[in-house]
Amino acid sequence: MTLSHDVAGHGPVVVLLHSSVCDRRMWDDQWKALTDAGHRVVRCDFRGFGDTPAEAVHPYRDADDVLALLDTLGVGRAALVGASFGGRVAVEIAARDPERVTALALLCAALPGHEPGPALRDFDSREDELIEADDLLGAVELNVTTWLGPEATEAVRERVRAMQRHAFEVQLAADEAADEAAGESAQEAADEAAGLEAPGSEEPSVDPAAITAPTLVVSGAHDMADFRAMSTRLARLIPDARHIELPWAGHLPSLERPAEATALLTAFLREHTPVERAA
């Protein structure tokens, strides 16, 4: 499967990997700024998000899908920017194939193998109950309330509502069509929405210490404790990592204060992705 994607600009390649409560549209505010800054920018939808269908194929890994897309586009090396679950995918790629990653920016990233704490387990349970009760609107609102911080405007909240509802509808329709034969369940959909497991993907074995790319780890002071802990751990495990906690941010800083998040990303990429590194 080739992931649905957009490509624009010229220069060093930057790949934007979305959170699992969103799709590639979450990067609308960064798209033009990064191309104007001299980058060739790629953004894609994981399986079951945006315009990429949720195919009942097992097993698969989102990291493999992203690498296959880059091969199709002729991209050898790239900087990766990942939010939440997209950050987890970026960590897997950078650890498995360090030479392909020129720089790594992780925004409130998930970490493979993380054992959920009480808050995340409670979120999973509440979302599962809502989905089982066919209260999709309630499940969407739970995600919006949980993952957006106090700086998010109502317009941003509505954007996330639309993206999350679409993802639920696509994934749950695929589950029904497969008549559970593909091994999916409402609980797996809930886990995926929490940024822990994508539908149909295997739990990868990942060693962040193998990452060689300069790395920016960003956490939000208003984010769930699990994700703040994962950011702290990533910054400790990745050899060339710098950790910044944004005092105003929740879980999705690139949506909550897009101008500030964009400035942070462009400054980091300017430092670590000079033009001569273009693929």
Salt bridges, closest charged atoms under 4 A:
ASP6 OD2 - ARG24 NE 2.82
ASP6 OD2 - ARG43 NE 2.84
ASP23 OD2 - ARG25 NH2 2.74
ASP28 OD1 - ARG43 NH1 2.68
ASP29 OD2 - ARG159 NH1 3.02
ASP36 OD2 - LYS32 NZ 2.61
ASP45 OD2 - ARG24 NH1 2.44
ASP51 OD2 - ARG24 NH1 3.36
ASP64 OD1 - ARG96 NH2 2.69
ASP65 OD2 - ARG47 NE 2.69
ASP71 OD1 - ARG100 NH2 3.01
GLU92 OE2 - ARG61 NH1 3.31
GLU92 OE2 - ARG96 NH1 2.96
ASP122 OD2 - ARG126 NH1 3.61
GLU141 OE1 - ARG161 NE 2.85
GLU151 OE2 - ARG257 NH2 3.29
GLU154 OE2 - ARG161 NH1 2.73
GLU158 OE1 - ARG161 NH1 3.10
GLU169 OE2 - ARG165 NE 2.73
GLU202 OE1 - ARG61 NE 3.91
GLU203 OE1 - ARG88 NH2 3.25
ASP223 OD2 - HIS251 ND1 2.84
ASP226 OD2 - HIS114 NE2 2.79
GLU245 OE1 - ARG228 NE 3.26
GLU260 OE1 - ARG257 NH1 2.93
GLU271 OE1 - HIS272 NE2 3.62
